[in-house]
Amino acid sequence: MRLLLVLLVAGSAFGFSNAEDLPSLEGAKVYRLIPDSDEKLSAVLAHNGKEGYDFLRRGHVLGDEIRVLVTADFTEGFESELTEYEIDYVIVTENAQAVIDEEKTTRQNAAASITRLNGRISFEAYPRYDTIVEYLEGLATNYSGIASLVNIGTSYEGRSIYGLKISSGGTGKPAILIDSALHAREWITPPTALYIINQLVENSDNADLYANVDWYIFPVLNPDGYEFTHTSYRLWRKTRSINDGSSCVGVDPNRNFGYYWMLNGASDLPCSEVFAGPEPFSEVETQALRDFVLANNETLKLYLAVHSYGNYFLYPWGYTSELPDNEEELRTLAEAADDALSTLRGTRYTIGTSTNVLYEAAGGSDDWVKGVGGVELSYTLELPGGGIWGFDPPVSEILPVGQETFLAIRVFGEYIESKFGSSK
């Protein structure tokens, strides 16, 4: 059964109404399984991208945990297939909608003022986009000597895509670009980006990091999708653009970049969670990042796309198992960052190219930024997961994830300064 909703936001903003087809989560189940043979793994992954299946976590090698949400219409058939192939599984939840309703009630019961206190950001709640923007605006006002607001474009529904530039001044310095929440449901990523901003701007002990390196940090690249996860559909992943001829909305922005677009790991079906769009850069959000990178590619030296979840330091390529020419440098730097990160509470990450340690997926931002944008040090960071979906760590995890991630960020910053700083 599918739930038919009216897309009120798009209708009011663009002068028309459109019926949106969303999967009902009433009675949907979340399964956790670890196939122990190639045949079993292939049988499970054959459902990826199909109607009724949302792979919350997947890998492509034996031993990788797979977590998949299956809507009520398909659970009986899926369980029969698992039994047929003798695949052991655990049902994490019997009713996804009930879990979402409980989570929503918990958030609503939290004090409204907890997210932003006297112009500062709280790391005890997941912030809405307007709160994030207000925080960035406040920093640009109160720390105007080092922080300035950057607007790289407008989302499909008309939201400005804001970030912060952190710099000691001057021109031509090497720069680091960080973005997060390209995938809407990955809630741990915006507060992690905000914690990095907070430590750079509001903690003077970290002033050395921007003395010779500029930082551009965009906490939410997909603001429409991010807001939709707060207001309407918690597990939304894609953008919110209308697909002509389809009742399914949105594009997977991390399959929409124009570098080996649609070669693998993506779908041409609008209802798929990995729909790559009708053409490369069909989405205004991916266009915004593209244009910013191309306008600044002479100074950009490192790119970090923050996603969740799974504890991975990934680098190109996502479209092929072949290694990039500077693989040794990419790996060595990631290993140093992982070592630093682990000192807080022992968290460790798997390191390697996207295809070889996770799965193949062409059209990702990290591949394009390196392959076309010319930024040799390009990474995707998959933060730790939590909760039923993996995308909903408890709020108690926001601060420690931010703290340990910043330890890795310091390693990146120090490396870029040492390699490209003004004295070099």
C-alpha positions as CSV (number, residue, x, y, z in Angstrom):
1,M,0.0,0.0,0.0
2,R,1.2,3.5,-0.8
3,L,0.4,6.7,0.8
4,L,-0.8,9.5,-1.5
5,L,0.1,13.0,-0.2
6,V,-0.3,16.5,-1.7
7,L,2.8,18.4,-2.2
8,L,1.7,21.6,-0.6
9,V,5.1,23.3,-0.4
10,A,5.8,23.0,-4.1
11,G,2.3,23.8,-5.1
12,S,2.3,27.1,-3.2
13,A,5.8,28.1,-4.2
14,F,5.5,27.3,-7.9
15,G,1.8,27.8,-8.6
16,F,0.7,24.2,-9.1
17,S,-0.2,21.2,-7.1
18,N,1.3,17.7,-7.6
19,A,0.3,14.4,-6.2
20,E,3.3,12.8,-4.5
21,D,3.6,9.1,-4.0
22,L,5.4,8.2,-0.8
23,P,5.7,4.7,0.7
24,S,3.7,4.1,3.8
25,L,5.7,3.2,6.8
26,E,2.8,1.7,8.7
27,G,3.7,-1.9,9.2
28,A,7.1,-1.5,7.5
29,K,9.9,-3.6,9.0
30,V,13.6,-3.0,9.3
31,Y,15.8,-6.1,8.9
32,R,19.4,-6.6,9.9
33,L,21.3,-9.3,8.2
34,I,24.8,-10.4,7.3
35,P,24.9,-12.8,4.3
36,D,27.6,-15.5,4.6
37,S,27.9,-16.4,0.9
38,D,28.1,-14.6,-2.4
39,E,24.9,-16.2,-3.5
40,K,23.1,-14.9,-0.4
41,L,24.6,-11.4,-0.7
42,S,23.6,-11.2,-4.4
43,A,20.0,-12.3,-3.6
44,V,19.6,-9.5,-1.0
45,L,21.3,-6.8,-3.0
46,A,19.1,-7.6,-6.0
47,H,16.3,-5.7,-4.2
48,N,18.3,-2.5,-4.0
49,G,16.6,0.3,-5.8
50,K,13.3,-1.6,-6.1
51,E,9.9,-0.4,-5.0
52,G,9.2,-1.1,-1.3
53,Y,12.9,-1.5,-0.4
54,D,15.1,1.1,1.2
55,F,18.7,0.0,2.0
56,L,19.6,2.0,5.0
57,R,23.1,0.4,5.1
58,R,24.7,-2.0,2.7
59,G,28.1,-3.2,1.6
60,H,29.3,-5.4,-1.2
61,V,31.5,-7.8,0.6
62,L,30.8,-10.7,2.9
63,G,30.7,-9.8,6.5
64,D,29.2,-6.4,5.9
65,E,26.0,-5.7,7.9
66,I,23.0,-4.9,5.7
67,R,20.1,-3.0,7.1
68,V,17.0,-2.7,4.9
69,L,13.5,-1.2,5.4
70,V,10.8,-3.1,3.6
71,T,7.2,-1.7,3.3
72,A,4.3,-3.9,4.5
73,D,3.3,-5.1,1.0
74,F,6.7,-6.7,0.5
75,T,7.6,-8.1,3.9
76,E,6.0,-11.5,3.5
77,G,7.7,-12.1,0.2
78,F,11.1,-10.9,1.4
79,E,11.0,-13.1,4.5
80,S,10.1,-16.1,2.3
81,E,13.1,-15.4,0.1
82,L,15.3,-15.1,3.1
83,T,14.1,-18.4,4.4
84,E,14.6,-20.0,0.9
85,Y,18.2,-18.8,0.8
86,E,18.7,-19.7,4.5
87,I,19.7,-16.2,5.3
88,D,19.6,-15.4,9.0
89,Y,18.1,-12.1,9.9
90,V,16.9,-10.0,12.8
91,I,13.8,-7.8,12.7
92,V,14.9,-4.5,14.2
93,T,11.4,-3.1,14.3
94,E,8.0,-4.4,13.4
95,N,6.5,-1.1,12.6
96,A,8.6,1.8,11.3
97,Q,5.8,4.3,11.6
98,A,5.4,3.7,15.3
99,V,9.1,4.3,15.9
100,I,8.9,7.6,13.9
101,D,5.8,8.7,15.8
102,E,7.6,8.0,19.1
103,E,10.7,9.8,18.0
104,K,8.6,12.8,16.9
105,T,6.9,13.0,20.3
106,T,10.3,12.9,22.0
107,R,11.5,15.9,19.9
108,Q,8.3,17.8,20.5
109,N,8.6,17.4,24.2
110,A,12.0,18.9,24.2
111,A,12.2,22.6,25.1
112,A,12.0,24.7,22.0
113,S,14.8,26.9,23.3
114,I,17.4,24.1,23.6
115,T,18.6,24.4,20.0
116,R,19.8,28.0,20.2
117,L,20.8,29.8,23.3
118,N,21.7,33.5,23.3
119,G,23.0,33.2,19.7
120,R,24.9,30.0,20.4
121,I,24.2,26.6,19.0
122,S,23.2,23.7,21.3
123,F,24.6,20.2,20.7
124,E,21.8,18.6,22.6
125,A,19.2,18.6,19.8
126,Y,19.0,18.2,16.1
127,P,18.5,21.8,14.7
128,R,16.1,22.9,12.0
129,Y,17.5,24.7,9.0
130,D,16.3,28.2,10.1
131,T,18.1,27.7,13.4
132,I,21.3,26.8,11.5
133,V,21.1,29.8,9.3
134,E,20.5,32.1,12.3
135,Y,23.6,30.7,14.0
136,L,25.7,31.3,10.9
137,E,24.4,34.8,10.6
138,G,25.2,35.5,14.2
139,L,28.7,34.3,13.8
140,A,29.3,36.4,10.8
141,T,28.1,39.4,12.8
142,N,29.8,38.7,16.1
143,Y,33.1,37.4,14.6
144,S,33.2,39.5,11.4
145,G,37.0,39.6,11.6
146,I,37.3,35.9,10.7
147,A,33.8,34.7,9.7
148,S,31.6,35.7,6.7
149,L,28.4,34.3,5.4
150,V,28.5,32.6,2.0
151,N,25.4,32.0,-0.2
152,I,26.1,29.6,-3.0
153,G,22.7,29.4,-4.5
154,T,19.0,28.7,-3.9
155,S,17.3,25.3,-3.5
156,Y,14.4,24.0,-5.5
157,E,11.9,25.3,-3.0
158,G,13.6,28.7,-2.7
159,R,15.9,28.3,0.4
160,S,19.3,29.9,0.3
161,I,22.1,27.5,0.7
162,Y,24.3,29.1,3.3
163,G,27.8,28.4,4.6
164,L,30.5,30.1,6.5
165,K,33.9,31.2,5.3
166,I,36.5,31.2,8.1
167,S,39.7,33.1,7.3
168,S,42.3,35.4,8.9
169,G,42.2,37.5,5.7
170,G,44.2,37.9,2.6
171,T,43.8,36.2,-0.7
172,G,45.2,33.2,-2.5
173,K,45.5,31.0,0.6
174,P,44.9,27.2,0.4
175,A,41.4,26.3,1.3
176,I,39.4,23.4,2.7
177,L,35.7,22.8,1.7
178,I,33.4,20.8,3.9
179,D,29.7,20.1,3.3
180,S,27.1,17.9,4.9
181,A,23.4,16.9,4.7
182,L,23.5,16.3,0.9
183,H,21.4,13.3,1.9
184,A,18.5,14.8,3.8
185,R,18.0,12.1,6.5
186,E,21.5,12.0,7.8
187,W,20.8,14.1,10.8
188,I,24.1,13.7,12.6
189,T,26.0,15.5,9.8
190,P,24.7,19.1,10.2
191,P,25.5,19.3,14.0
192,T,28.9,17.8,13.2
193,A,29.6,20.5,10.6
194,L,28.3,23.1,13.1
195,Y,30.7,21.8,15.8
196,I,33.6,22.2,13.4
197,I,32.5,25.8,12.8
198,N,32.0,26.3,16.5
199,Q,35.5,25.2,17.3
200,L,37.1,27.2,14.5
201,V,35.3,30.4,15.2
202,E,34.4,30.4,18.9
203,N,37.4,28.6,20.4
204,S,40.5,30.7,20.1
205,D,42.8,27.7,20.8
206,N,42.1,26.7,17.2
207,A,43.1,30.0,15.6
208,D,46.2,28.4,14.2
209,L,44.0,26.3,11.8
210,Y,42.8,29.4,9.9
211,A,46.0,31.5,10.1
212,N,47.2,30.2,6.7
213,V,44.3,28.2,5.5
214,D,40.8,29.3,4.6
215,W,37.7,27.2,5.4
216,Y,34.4,27.0,3.7
217,I,31.8,24.9,5.5
218,F,28.2,24.3,4.4
219,P,26.2,22.5,7.1
220,V,23.1,21.7,4.8
221,L,23.5,21.4,1.1
222,N,20.0,19.9,0.7
223,P,17.9,22.2,2.8
224,D,14.5,21.2,1.2
225,G,15.1,17.6,1.9
226,Y,16.4,18.2,5.3
227,E,13.4,20.2,6.3
228,F,11.1,17.6,4.8
229,T,12.6,15.0,7.2
230,H,11.6,17.2,10.1
231,T,8.1,18.0,8.9
232,S,6.8,15.2,6.8
233,Y,8.9,12.1,6.2
234,R,11.8,11.2,8.5
235,L,13.6,8.9,6.1
236,W,13.6,11.2,3.1
237,R,17.0,11.0,1.3
238,K,16.7,13.0,-2.0
239,T,16.1,16.5,-3.1
240,R,12.5,17.8,-3.5
241,S,12.4,18.6,-7.2
242,I,9.4,17.5,-9.3
243,N,10.1,14.7,-11.8
244,D,8.1,15.2,-15.0
245,G,5.7,12.4,-15.6
246,S,6.2,10.8,-12.2
247,S,4.4,11.0,-8.9
248,C,7.8,10.3,-7.2
249,V,9.7,13.4,-6.1
250,G,13.4,14.2,-5.9
251,V,16.8,13.1,-7.1
252,D,19.6,11.4,-5.2
253,P,22.0,14.4,-5.3
254,N,25.0,12.1,-4.6
255,R,24.4,10.3,-7.9
256,N,23.8,13.6,-9.8
257,F,27.3,14.9,-10.4
258,G,28.6,14.8,-13.9
259,Y,31.5,12.4,-13.7
260,Y,30.8,9.0,-15.1
261,W,27.2,9.8,-14.3
262,M,24.9,6.7,-14.3
263,L,27.7,4.3,-15.0
264,N,26.8,2.2,-11.9
265,G,25.3,2.3,-8.5
266,A,22.4,4.5,-9.6
267,S,19.0,4.2,-11.2
268,D,17.0,5.9,-13.9
269,L,13.7,5.3,-12.1
270,P,12.4,8.4,-10.4
271,C,10.9,6.3,-7.5
272,S,14.3,4.8,-6.7
273,E,16.2,6.1,-3.7
274,V,19.3,6.3,-5.9
275,F,17.6,8.0,-8.9
276,A,20.4,9.9,-10.6
277,G,18.2,12.5,-12.2
278,P,17.2,13.0,-15.9
279,E,20.7,14.4,-16.6
280,P,23.9,15.3,-14.8
281,F,23.5,18.4,-12.6
282,S,19.7,18.5,-13.0
283,E,19.5,19.6,-9.4
284,V,20.0,23.2,-8.4
285,E,21.7,22.0,-5.2
286,T,24.4,20.1,-7.1
287,Q,24.8,22.9,-9.5
288,A,25.5,25.3,-6.6
289,L,28.3,23.1,-5.3
290,R,29.7,22.6,-8.8
291,D,29.8,26.3,-9.5
292,F,31.4,27.1,-6.2
293,V,34.1,24.5,-6.7
294,L,34.9,25.7,-10.2
295,A,35.0,29.3,-9.1
296,N,37.5,28.4,-6.3
297,N,39.4,25.5,-7.7
298,E,42.7,27.3,-7.8
299,T,42.8,27.6,-4.0
300,L,40.7,24.5,-2.9
301,K,43.1,21.8,-1.7
302,L,40.9,19.4,0.3
303,Y,37.2,18.5,0.0
304,L,35.3,16.6,2.7
305,A,31.7,15.5,2.1
306,V,30.2,14.5,5.5
307,H,27.6,11.7,5.4
308,S,26.3,9.0,7.6
309,Y,26.5,6.2,8.5
310,G,29.0,3.5,8.8
311,N,32.4,4.7,10.1
312,Y,34.2,5.1,6.8
313,F,37.0,7.4,5.5
314,L,36.3,7.0,1.7
315,Y,38.1,8.5,-1.2
316,P,37.7,8.2,-5.0
317,W,36.9,6.4,-7.0
318,G,33.2,5.5,-6.6
319,Y,32.7,4.6,-10.2
320,T,35.6,2.0,-10.5
321,S,37.7,-0.2,-8.4
322,E,40.9,1.3,-10.0
323,L,42.9,3.4,-7.6
324,P,43.6,7.1,-8.0
325,D,47.2,8.2,-8.8
326,N,47.6,9.7,-5.3
327,E,46.0,6.8,-3.4
328,E,49.0,6.5,-1.1
329,E,48.7,10.2,0.0
330,L,44.9,9.9,0.4
331,R,45.2,6.8,2.5
332,T,48.1,8.0,4.6
333,L,46.3,11.2,5.5
334,A,43.1,9.4,6.3
335,E,45.0,7.0,8.6
336,A,46.5,9.9,10.4
337,A,43.1,11.5,10.8
338,D,41.6,8.2,12.0
339,D,44.4,7.8,14.6
340,A,43.7,11.3,16.0
341,L,39.9,10.6,16.0
342,S,40.3,7.4,17.9
343,T,42.1,9.1,20.9
344,L,38.8,10.4,22.3
345,R,36.9,7.2,22.8
346,G,38.4,4.5,20.6
347,T,36.2,5.0,17.5
348,R,37.8,3.6,14.4
349,Y,37.0,4.0,10.7
350,T,37.4,1.7,7.7
351,I,39.6,3.5,5.1
352,G,39.7,3.0,1.3
353,T,38.2,3.9,-2.0
354,S,34.4,4.0,-2.1
355,T,34.1,1.0,-4.5
356,N,36.6,-1.2,-2.8
357,V,35.5,-0.9,0.8
358,L,31.8,0.0,0.5
359,Y,30.1,-0.2,-2.9
360,E,30.3,1.3,-6.4
361,A,28.3,4.4,-7.0
362,A,29.0,6.8,-9.9
363,G,28.0,10.4,-9.9
364,G,29.1,11.2,-6.3
365,S,30.4,14.6,-5.2
366,D,33.8,13.4,-4.1
367,D,34.5,11.8,-7.5
368,W,33.5,14.9,-9.4
369,V,35.4,17.3,-7.1
370,K,38.6,15.3,-7.7
371,G,38.0,14.2,-11.3
372,V,36.7,17.5,-12.7
373,G,37.0,20.1,-10.0
374,G,40.7,19.4,-9.7
375,V,40.9,19.0,-5.9
376,E,43.3,16.1,-5.4
377,L,42.5,15.4,-1.8
378,S,38.8,14.5,-1.9
379,Y,37.0,12.5,0.8
380,T,33.7,11.2,2.0
381,L,33.4,10.8,5.7
382,E,30.7,8.4,6.9
383,L,30.0,9.2,10.5
384,P,28.9,6.7,13.1
385,G,25.3,5.5,13.1
386,G,22.7,4.9,15.8
387,G,19.1,4.2,16.5
388,I,16.7,2.0,14.5
389,W,17.6,3.5,11.1
390,G,21.2,4.2,11.7
391,F,20.4,7.8,10.8
392,D,19.1,8.7,14.2
393,P,21.8,8.5,16.8
394,P,20.5,9.7,20.2
395,V,21.1,13.3,20.9
396,S,23.6,12.3,23.6
397,E,25.9,11.3,20.6
398,I,25.9,14.7,18.9
399,L,28.6,16.2,21.0
400,P,31.0,13.2,21.2
401,V,30.7,12.6,17.5
402,G,31.5,16.3,16.8
403,Q,34.4,16.3,19.3
404,E,36.1,13.2,17.8
405,T,35.5,14.3,14.3
406,F,37.1,17.7,15.0
407,L,40.3,15.8,16.0
408,A,40.4,14.4,12.5
409,I,39.6,17.8,11.0
410,R,42.6,19.3,12.8
411,V,44.8,16.7,11.1
412,F,43.5,17.7,7.7
413,G,44.0,21.4,8.5
414,E,47.5,21.0,9.7
415,Y,48.4,18.9,6.6
416,I,47.1,21.4,4.2
417,E,48.9,24.2,6.0
418,S,52.2,22.3,6.0
419,K,51.9,21.4,2.3
420,F,50.4,24.5,0.8
421,G,50.7,27.2,3.4
422,S,52.1,30.7,2.6
423,S,55.6,29.8,3.5
424,K,55.7,27.0,1.0
